[in-house]
């Protein structure tokens, strides 16, 4: 046992997540109301981790998710395949008019003093239609699975998605896997159908099954109902505030062995101070602080989570696992889109104090 976790040494799948796939329309630095063209990125908090672990870190990963049989679904499925993620799709037919749909996220990058603006169209989203019984978990995990993951965005989509997460977590536990959950609290999504009270109820049912949590102070307060400080304090880089909440988290959820998050101070859209922290089986770990020149900030948190999970899955020392997550998240902000374009060699070099000198 390491980190307080029993991580299986082998499995046909190193990592499986359950969540909704989305496509993000990105007009670059141009605000949407003035845009004339967009790039399309495939994303989803749970998918991003599976994609990063497959493409950058070389692990065998899978995603259980909804897929709609129409051209937008085809585009998304092609990207899932390109990132090397094994899909387990619950398929839906599109009626040619109003769905079901693959969700769209609209997000310009902002620039300098102007922050990015993000909004959604999740109307009649196939992912929100997922319910218990839609996935044959026994079959998915039949060759062995080492790690199972989901997140708060998927939990917030509808009255049925939380149940899908709990069902998957329980099946993964039976298969011997470690279970993680990224709180990713999004008030906009919860407010559509239940608000904060419903969020606390659903997330409590989920976190009872989790070994590892990812979430910042605001996520811990809003998602778990744990008391904490004013999240809008001056410094976002003070790890003591995060660590000061851990006792309350573990008192409420004693099975949780690891809690981790990024720390980010935004000076401008393209200049961030970046660090990360983790509480691992009773001990505190902090990454260095880097000054980042940010190209596209979306996906940085998932970049941290996937690098951190990779460190844990490969048996690195706790401090090194935190630094791998920190390094990968930092590199991810230098690429367009939500998923990794880094190599594992680049991540390890940055974690060891590498620089941006030209590689010849």
N, C-alpha and C positions, 0 to 999 in steps of 0.2 A: 504494500500500500504506500502510495506517495501522494503528497498534498492532502491527505485525508480521503483520497479517492481510490476506488478499485477500478482502474482503467484497464480493460482487457488488452492483452498484448497483441492479439490478432483478431481479424474479422474481415469478411469480404468487403465490408464498407467501414472505412475509418470514421465517417461522419455522415449523418443524415439530418436534414432539417425539414420542417413542415411550415409552410407559409404561402403567401400570395405573390405571384410574379406581376411586375408592372413594367410598362415602358415609359421612359422619361424623355420628354421633348425638351431639348436644350438649344436655345437660340444664342448661346455664348454670352457675351457681355451686353447684348441688346435686350432691353425690356420687351416682354411679350407683346405689349400693345404697339410696338414699332417693328416687330420681327417680320422678316420676309422668308427666312428659312431656318430649319432646326436640324440638329443631329438627334438620333434616337439611341438612347442607352437602355439596356435591359437591366432591371434592378429588382429589389425586394430585400428587406433586411435579412431574412433567413436565407434567401438564395445567395446574397452577396458573400456570406460566410462560406457556403458550400463551394461557390465559384472560386473564391480566393484560395481556399485550401486545396482545390484541385489544380488550378492553373499555375499558381505561384509555388505552392509547397509540395505538389506532387502526390497528394493523398487521394484515396478512392472515396468519392463523396456522392451523395444522392439528395434529391429534393422531392418531397411529396407535395403536390400542388394541383391547382385547377388549370386546365388548358381548354381553350375554346377553339373549335375547328373553323377558323376563318383566317384571312391573310395576316391580321395583327398577331394572332396566335402562332401562325407559321413563322413569322419573323422572330418572335420571342423564343420559340422552340429551337430555332436554328442557333441562337446565341447560347442557349443552355448547352446544346451539343458542343458548340465551339469551345466553351469553357471547360469541357470535360466532366460535366456533372451528369450523373445517371438520373433520368427523370422517372418518377412514378406518378403518372397523370390520372386524375379523374377528369374525363373528357365531357365537354358540354357542346351541344350544337348551337350555332348562331342562327337566329331567325331571319337574318338579312336586313333587319331594320333597327331594332333597339336592344339586341343582346341575346343571351348574356355576353358581357364584354370582358376584355382584359383591361385592367385599370390603367389610366393614364396619369402621369405626374408631369406638371409643367414647372420648369425651374430654370430661370436665367442664372447666370453666374455672378451678377453684380460686378462691381469694380471699385477699388479704392474706398472712398467714403460711402458708396452706395452698396448696401447689402443685397444678397440674393433674395428673390421672392419665389416662394414655393406655393402652388395650389394644385388641387386634384380634380379629376373626374373619375369617381369610383361608382358611378351610377350603374345599377344592375351588374355589379362585378361578380364574375364567376367564383372568385376566391371566397367571397362572403357567403356563397351558397353551400360551401363544404360543410359536411355534418359527420357525426360519428357513424362509423360503418362504411365510409366511402373508400378507405384504404385497408388493404389486407396486410396489416402490420406483421403478422406471423410470416407471411411470404417475403415481405421486404427485408425482414431481419433474419431470414432463414440461414444465410451464410455467415452470420455473425455481424455484430455492429458494435463499435467502440464508443461512439459519442452521438447523442441526440440533442437537437437544438430547435428552439422556436423563439418567438418574440412578441412583444406587446402590441405591435402594429397589427399583426394577424389576429391576436386575441380580441382587438377592438372592432374588427370588421362587422361582426354580427352576433346574434344570440347563440349561434351554433359553433362558431370557430373555436371558442374557448374549450368546448367539449372535445373537439378534434385534437387539440394540443394535449389535454389531459389523457385522452385515450392513447395517443402516440407515446407519451411519456411513460405511462404504466406498462405498455408493451415493450418499450425500450429497456425499462428497468428489469423486466422479466428476462429479457435477452442478455442482461448483464452490462448494459451500456451506462456510461455517465450521462447525466441529463443537465443541460444548461438552458437558461432563459434570459433574454435581453429585455429588460423592462420597457424600454423605448416608449415612455408614456406620451401619448398624443391626445390632448384634451379635445381637439377638433373631432377626432374619430369617435371617442367615447360619447361626446355630447349628442351625437346623432340619435342614439338609441337607449342611453341609460345614465349618462353622466358619471360623475366621480364615484357615487355610491355603488353603482353597478360595476365600475372598474375595480374597486377594492374587492368586491365579492368574487368576481371572475378570477382576478389575478391571485387571490388567496388560494383558490382551488388549484391553480396551476403551480404556484411556488411550493406548495406542500410536497411536490414531487421532484423539486430541483436540487441538484448538488452544487451548481455554480450559477451565480447571478452576475449579469452585467448591467450597470446602471449608475448614473451620477446621483448627487444628493437630491436633486429635484425628482428623479425617477423613484428613489427610495421613499421620499416623502409622499408623492402623489400616488405611486403604484402600490406601495405596501402600507401606507397609512402610518408610517413611522415618523415621530416628531423629530424636527431638526431645525437648523438655523435658517435665517433669511437667505434664500438661494440667489438673491440679487445683490449679494454683498459685493464689496469693491474688488477683492482678489478672487479670481477663479482658479488660481494655481496653488492654493494652500491645502495640502493633503490632510491636515489635522481635522478639517471640517468633515471630510468624508470618513476618516477613521473614527471620528467621534460618534458616528451613527451606527457603527458595526455592532456594538453590544445590543442595541435595540433591535436590529435586524435578526441577529442570531437568537435572541431571547424569544422572538416571535416565530422564527423558523430554524430550530436547532439542527435540522439535517443539512442546512447550507454550510458548505466547507470553504467556499471561495466567493468573494465579491470583488469585482474589478470595474474600473472605469477610466476614461480619459479625462484629462484636465486641459482646458483650452481657454486662453485669454485672447479675445479678438481685438486686435489693435486697428485693423482695417480689413476689408474683405480679403485682401491678398497678403496680409501679414498677421500671423498668429504665433503666440507662444504656446508650446505643446508639451504636455507631459502625460503620465499615466500612473495609476496607483492600483494596488491589489492587496486585499486581506486574504491570506492563504493559510488555512488551518491554524489560525491563532496568531499569525505573524504578519507584520506590515511591510510592504515593499513599494518603493517609489522609483519610477524611471527618471532619467535626466530631463532637463527642460531644453527644448530646441526652439530656435526662432525659425519659423517656416515661411517660405514664399509660396503661397497657396495658388494653385491654378484652378482647382475645382474641389470645394470642401466636401461635397456630398459623398458619403460612403466612408469617410475617415474613421468613424466610430466602429463600423463593421470591419474595417481594415485592422483596427486594433484587436477586436475580438478574435478574428480569425488567426492573426499572428500569435496571439496569446494562447489560443486553443492548440495551435500547432506545437508551441513550446511544451505544453502540458502533455499532449499526445505522444511526443517524442522523448519525454522523460528529462527535459532540461531542468536545471535548478530553478527554483521559483523566480529569483531575480532575473535570470536570463529569459525566462518565459515572458515576464513583464516587458523586458527590453525588446524582445522580438515583436510583440504586439505593438509597442510604441513605435518601433522603427517601421514596421509595415504600414501602420496608419499614417505616419508622416509621409512615406513615399507615395501612398495612394492619393494624397492631396495634390500631387504633382502631375497626375494624369487626368484626362477628360473621362467622364463617366463614373460609375459607382463601384466598379470591380477592378481588380488588380491588373496592372500591366508590368509589375515588378518581377524580378527573378529572385529565387530564394538566396542566391549569392549576394545580390544587392541588399536584401533585407539583413542578412547576417553581417555584412560589412558595415552597414549603417548602425546596427545595434552595437557593434564594437567600436564605434566612434569614427566611422568612415566619413569621407567628405565628398563634395560635389566636383572634385577635380576630374578632368577629362580622362576617360578610360581608353587607352590606346592598345 
